[in-house]
């Protein structure tokens, strides 16, 4: 079926359901950013493959709403169908709701699958639609019903994340969750988010590409817990370990009847932002307390074992990148290299490192103008062939048993022009400014984000994405709650605390020419107390790989910025060289030579 044929089939299903519009989000029943193939309804109906976006289809219009990271990609992918791109002004905003409210008649009905809409989002939509006399109704999965190629749910094996990597036992984590539940007056806590379940239960899986999680639900009680998962996934050893810690296994589809059966004597804590509308409606009798998913805040603070694991993973990643870039430079001197081959070789060199499990996301390899597509993904039939000229942006990462990595480097493949050097140096200055910041505990990402943008702003330049996100430990590469963002999102408003692990990735993008981004991962650490006893914090760089000096306009750097860069490169060499042979050390020494 072509995209337009799919649209026709969906409209027939909408007609049968008696609705005037249908909303298709990007999420799954666990409100995941990246989803298993089974739930890629928005991608299937529209042809847009980006990780963020919402479709709204009426009988006369088909729209996709997405943010600036995906404008170029969406324009290209939607050009072959009747879908129209609606450019979001604010990342994550629900502008499709306002559009529908303004374009549907009073008395109209908007449908969506309540399993893939959070309770909080459902309430927001319901409130806005009601102002215009429009009804929001729960429907079955209309897209899934018309798909002839709908895959089954993932059935990969689930394994234990050992305490030697986790730094905390399952029983200890459950104990901390129960203490927080008690403070909230709850006897049960529903967990829907896959990474929070994986962290709580010290389990990992491969049900979602690049995210080592398993499709599941969990409920934590005062004395026992329940894990709702395909019974064939956990190994026998894991099943025994879970049982010993008071975790009862139930099948994945038992979560709905389990919630229905709760008595009035129980009080269940749910997070409206992560609990689907369907699961909320399943709770018939038990009182409901609403709050945040407790593990989100707990897992954001990395313990000492996790931090040491991250340090090991970062060195392994730097070694892999050193060997990759030496391969890249020697190969490029002989022939052009397809962008897809670069992505394959990145994964290959990482796979040679101990404890490697897979990519932490699909590598972004953007040559020249493709680098300006923020979340670009090269495909074999359409990718560019890299030649020894222009600028290349590579954003990639690995999943290791002891840590998750995410690094972006922008490199010049020929002598760069003054304009591109200026843009790169402005981005570097912002990267350094954020990295060097010292701030009082409780400072939020929205307050720090400007540090990375200030030099671009002085030139009336900007970038359309956040400056950083939280990162998991052998978990999701995008991990809430903290980060750096210029808007009042959860990422931007979460206070920073010691132990938080985040990215620092300002950028600049010149459409049709090049993309520039410099990304390191940073750990929030204590920086001493002042006379009033206020705790101050700073960031410690944990990513170790050279920044391309060929793209730097040294006249724009201050003396302290040069010192930062030289000290950074000195540490890169000191940490990586013991793992490298003589030729590799010579290559790295040249890349790390002081400016």
N, C-alpha and C positions, 0 to 999 in steps of 0.2 A: 504494500500500500504506500502511495505517496503521502506526503504530509497533508495535502489538501484532501485526499481520500480519507485519511484518518479523521480530519476535521469533520468531514461529512458524516462519517459513522458516529462520531461523538454527538453531533447535533441531532441525529436521529434518536440516540439514547436520551439526550436531554428532552426531546419532544415527548418520548414515552414516559419520562419521569415527571413531566409537567413543570419543568423549570426553564427560566429565561436566560440564565447564565450559569456557568460552571467554573469553579476555581480549582486550579491544579498547582499546588506548591511544589517545592523541590524536596520536601522532607519525607520521612518515613514515620511509623508509629512511635519512634523514639526521638523524634525531633533532631535527627542527625543532619550534619552539614553534608557529609558524603554518605551515600546510601548504596545498599546492595542493588543489583540489577533488577530484582523483583519489584522495587519501588521507584524505578526511574520513569514514572508516568509523564512528568513534565518534559523530559528529554524525548521520550517516544512520540508524544503528541506534537511537539514543536520542531524537533530537530536541533534545538539548542543544547549544547553539551556542557555549558558552564555549570559550576557547582551552586550558583545562587541565581534565583529568578523565580517568578511566579507567572503562570499563564491564567488569563481570564477569557473565557470564550462565551460569546452571546450568539444568537442566531444570525447576526449580521456583522460581527467583528471578532477577530482573534488577536489578542494582544499578549506580548511578553514584557514584563517589567523587570529590569535588572539595573545594576549600578555601573559606574564608569569603568570598573575593572574589565567589563565584558562588552562595552559598546561596539568596538570594532569586530569582535568575534560574533556577536549577535547579529549585527548588520549583514555580515557575510552568510551566516548560517540560515537566517530567515529570508534571504533574498529569493529562495526557490519556492516559497509558499505564500499564502495569504496572511501569514502572521505579520503583525506590525510591532516594531520595537517602540517601547515607551521607556524613555531614559529617566531613571530615578535621580532626583536631586540629592537625596540622602540615602546612603547605603542602609539596607534593611527596612526602609519605610514601606508602608502598606498603601501606596498610592493607587493600586488597582481597585481598592475598596471605594475610594472617593470617586474614581472614574465610573465604576459601575453604578454607584448611587446617583450620579448625575446623568447617566445615560439610560437607565431603566425607568419604566413607568411606575407610578405608585401602584402597589398591589403586586408588583413583580416578585419572583422567587429566584433566589440564588442558592445553588446547591454546591456542596463539597463533601468529600469523604471525611467523616469526623475522626477517623483513625490517624490521619496525617496532619491534623490541625491541632495546635495546642489549645488548651482551655483558655489561656489568656488571650490568644489571637482570636479565638471564636467569640469571646465576649466583646473584644474591640470591634470586630466586624458587625456583630449583632447590634451593638449600640449605634454605630454609624448608619447601618441600613435602616434601622427603625425610625430614624429621623426623617427618612424619605418614604416611609410606609412600605418598605421592602422587607420581605421575609427571608431569613437565612435558614435553610433546611438541610438536614443531614441526609445524604444519599449513600448508596453503595459506591464502590470504586468504579465509576463509569468507564474510565480509561482501561482499567484492568479487564473489564467485562468485554471490551471490543478487541482486545489484543489477541492475536492468534499465535504470537510467539512469546507469550508470557512465561518467563523461566520460573523454576521452583525456588523455594527458599534455600539459602545456603546450608550445607550440611557438613562443613569442615570440622575437624577434630578441635576440641578445646583442651588447652594444657595449663598447668599451674605456673604462675610467675613466682619463682622461689623467693624466700625471704632474703636470700643472699643478694638479690637484686632489688626487692621491694623495700627492704629495711624495716618492715613492720609486718607482723603476722596478720592473718585474716581475723583471728579472734581479737587482736588488739584494735583493729580498725572497726570491727563491729561494736566493740566496747565504747569507742569514742563516739560513734554514731548514736548509740543508745543514750549516752550522757547528754548529747544535744537534743535528742528526742524528748528526754525527760524535761528539759528546760522549756520545750515547746508544748508540753502537756500532751504528748502523743504516745500511744502504745504501739503504733505501727508506722512505718515510713515506706512509701512506695518509691522505688527507683525505676525510671524508664530509660534514662540515658545510658547508652552502651558503654561509654568509657568510665562512667561512674560505677557501673556494675562491675566492670572488669577490675577497676582499682579496688573496690570494696572486697571482692571475692578472691583477689590475687589470681585471676585467670586471664588468659589471652587466647585469641582465636584469629581467624582469617576470613570472616564472613563479609567484611567490607574491604574493598581494595585499598591497600596502603594503611589501613587502620586495624591494628591487631586486636579486634573486639569480636564478640560473639553475639548473635541475635538472641536477646533474652530480656526478661524482667526480673526484678527482685523486690521482695518485701522484707524489711527488717522489723522483728518484733522484740519485745522486752527480753525474752529468753531464747528464742530461736529465730531462724530466718528461712526464707523460701527463695529458691532460684528456679525460675520458669524458663526452661531451655529444652531443646530437642534432646531426648534421653540418650540418643546415640552419640552425642558430641563429646561429653566428658569421658576421659579414660577411666578405667576401673580404679587406678591409683588416685585420681582426682576425686572421684565419687567418694571413696573412703575418707579422703582428707576433708572434704566438705562435710560429710556426716559427722566426723569427729569434732568438728567445730559448730555443730548444731544447725547445719544448713540442710534443709529438706529439699530434694529435687522434685520438681513437677514439670509436666510438659508445657511447652511454650503457650499453647492455646488454652491452658487452664487458668490464665490470669483473670480473664473476664468472670467466669463462675466463682473464682476465689474471692474477688472483690464483692460480687453480688451476695456471697454468703456471710460476709462480716456482720457481726452483731452490734447492737446499740451500745454494748459494753466496751467496744474498742473505739479509739480515736485515731484516725489515720492521717498522717501528715503527707500532703502532696504539694508539688511545685506546679502552679498553673502554667508556668512558662515551658515546662518539659513534659507535663502530663497531657495526653490527648483528650479531646472532648469525649471520645468514645469510652475511655477508661473511667473518666470522671462520672459519666452517666451510669457506669456499672455499679458504682457504690450506692447501694439502695438504703441501707439502714445505719451504718456506722457514721458517727459525726466526723466531719472533715475539718482538719486544720490546714491552713494554707501558709506556705513559707517557701524558702529556698531549698533546693536539693542539698542535703547536708554534705555529702562527699565532695561537691564542687569546691567548697572552701577548704576542706581538709586536704585534698590532693594537690591544691595549688601551692601549698607550702612543702617544698621538697625536703626530705630528711637527709641526714649526713650520708647514709648509704646510697641514696639516689643521686646525690650530688657527686659523689666519687664515681659512680657509674657513668654519669653524664660526662665527667672529665675524661674518662677512658674512651667513651664513644667519640668524643670530639677529636681526640688525638688520632684514633683509627680513621675517622672521616677525613682529617687533614692529610694523612698518609695516602689514602685512596685518591683524593683530589690531586695530590702532587703527581702520582703515577698517571692519572688520567690526563692532566694537562700536558705532561711530557709526551704522552702518546698523541694528544691532539696537535701539538705544535709540529711534531715530526711528520705526522700524517698529512697535515695541511700543506706542508712544504712540497708534498708530492702530488696531491690530488684534492679535489673538492670533497667535502664531507657533508652528507645529508644531515639535517637537524635530528632526524630520528636515530641515526647511527650514534650521534653524540649522546643521546639519552640512553641508548643501549649500553654504550661503553661506560658511562657513569655507573650504571647498575652493576656492570661486570667488575669494575675495579673495587667497588664497595663490597661486592660478594666475596672477595678474597680476604676480607677482614674477619677476625674471630667474632662470633656471635651475631653476624649479619642475618637479618630476617627478611628484608625487602625494602622497597622504597617507602619513604614516609608520605610521599605524594607523587603524582606523575610529574616528572621533570619538565620544567619550562625552559626550552632551548629556543631563544628568539634571535634570529640573525637579522641585522639591519631593522627594517620596519616592523618585522614580527616581534621584536623586542618591545615595541610600544604597545603591544597587546598584553595587558598586565598578566592575565592568566592564560596565555597562549599555550596550546598543546599541538606540537607538530604531528602530522599524520603522514603516512608513507606516500599517499597519492598526491598530496598537495604541499609537502614541506619544501623549504628552500634548501639549496645546496650552498654550504658555507665556502667562501673563497677567502684568500689572504688579503682582504680589504674590508674596511668598515668596522662596525662594533657588534659584539656578540654578548648577549645577556644569558646567563645560565643560573636558574634557581632550582635547587635540587636538595634532596635530603634522604637519609637512611634510617631504617628501624634496626636497632641493635638490641639484644636482650638487656643491655645495661643503659640504654638511652636512645633518644630520638634526636636527629639532627635536621637542620634546615639552614641553608646558606645560599646567598646570592652573590655572584661575582660578575662584574661587567668588564670585558677585556677589549682592548684595541687590537685589531688584526692588521692594521697598517697605521701610518702616521695620522693621528687624529687632527681635525681642524680646530682652530681656536675656540669656536662656539661649543663643540662637544666637550672639549677639555674644561671649559668654564662650567658647563652644566654638571659634569662629573664632580668637579671640585666643590661646587656649591652643595651637592648631595653629600659628599664626604665630610664637609664642615658640619653639616647637620647631624650626620651619624656620630661624629666625634663629640659634638656638644651634648647630645643625649647620653652617650656613653660615659661622659665625664661628670654628669650632673650629681650633685649632693643635695639631698632634700629631706625634710622632716617626715617621719612616719605618718601615714595617713594621706599623703599626697596622692592624687589621682592621675590617671593617664591623660585625661583631657587637659590637665595643667602642664604636663610635660611634653605633650605632642608638639607644641609650638617651637620647642628647642630644635627639633629636627627640620622644621620648615622655615625658620627665620631667614636664612641666607637666600633661599629661593624666593620668599616673599619680598625681600628687599629689591628683587629684580622683577617683581610682578609675575612670578612663576609659582607653580604649585603641583601637587600630585593628588589624584583622586581616590586614594585608599588610606587606610589607617597606617600608622607608623610601626605598629607591632602588635603581636598577639601572644597569649600564653602558649606554652609548649608542654606536652606530656612527657612522661618517662616510659619509653616503650609503649606509648599510647598515641592518641591523636595529636597530630602536629599543630592543629589549631585547638587550643584548650582554654575554655573560659575559666575564671571570670575576667582576669586583668588584661591590660594591653594599653596601647597608646592610640587614641582616636580623637579627632577634633570635634566630635559631636557627643551629645548626652546619651550615649548607648551604655549598656552594662559594661562593655569593655573600657569605655572612657571614664566611667564613674567609679570603678572599683578601686579602693585604696590599695596602695602597694605595701607589702610586708616582706620582711626578710625571708628568703627561701623561695620566692616566686621566680619562675624561669620563663623568660619572654624573648621575643625577637625585637631587633632594632633595624628597621629596613626602610629608610626614606628612599625616594626615587624621583625620577623625572622622565617624561615620555614625550618624544617628538614624533607625532603621527607620520608614518611613512618613511621615517629616517632611522630612529634608534630608540631603545629603551635603556635607562640607567637605573640600577638599584644596587645598593650595598647593604648586605644583611649579615649580621652576626647575632648569635644568641647570647643573652646576658642573664646573669643571676643577681637578684637583689640581695645585698648583704648589709650588715650593720656598719655604720661609720662613726660610732661614738655618740655620747649624750652631751647636751649642752648644760649650762649652769642651772637650768630649770628642770633638768631630768628628762627632757624631750629626746627621744631616740631619733637619730638621723640615719639615713640610708644612702647607699650608692649602688652603682652597678659594676659587676665584674664580668669582663669578656670571657666567654668560654669557647668561642669558635676560633679556630686557628688555621688560617690560610692567607697567603699574601693578597693585598689589594693592588691592583694594577697601577704602577707608578707612571706608566706611559700616558695615562689619561689625566694626570694631575697637572694643573697650572700652579706651579709652586709660588708664583707671585701673589696668589690669592690666599695662601696659607699663612697663618701667624706662626711665630716661633714656637708657641706652646702646642699648636696643632702638628707642626713638624716633629716635635718631641714625642707627641702621642703616637704618631705613625711609626716613627723609628723604634720606639719602645715596643709597640705592638709587633712589628716585624722581627725584632730581636727575640721576643718570646716565641713567635711562630717557629723560628729556626731552632731554638733551644728545645722545644717540645717535640718537634717532628723529626729532626735530624738523627736521633738515636735509632729510629725505626727504618732509616733509609740507607741505601748503598752509596758508594762514593759519587757516582754520576748524578744520582738524585740529589744528594747534598749540594753538589756544585750548582745544579739548576736552582735549587731552593735558595742558596746563598745569594745568587744574583737577583732573584725576585725580592729578597728581603734586605738588599743593600740599603743603607740609610739615604734619605733625601737631604 
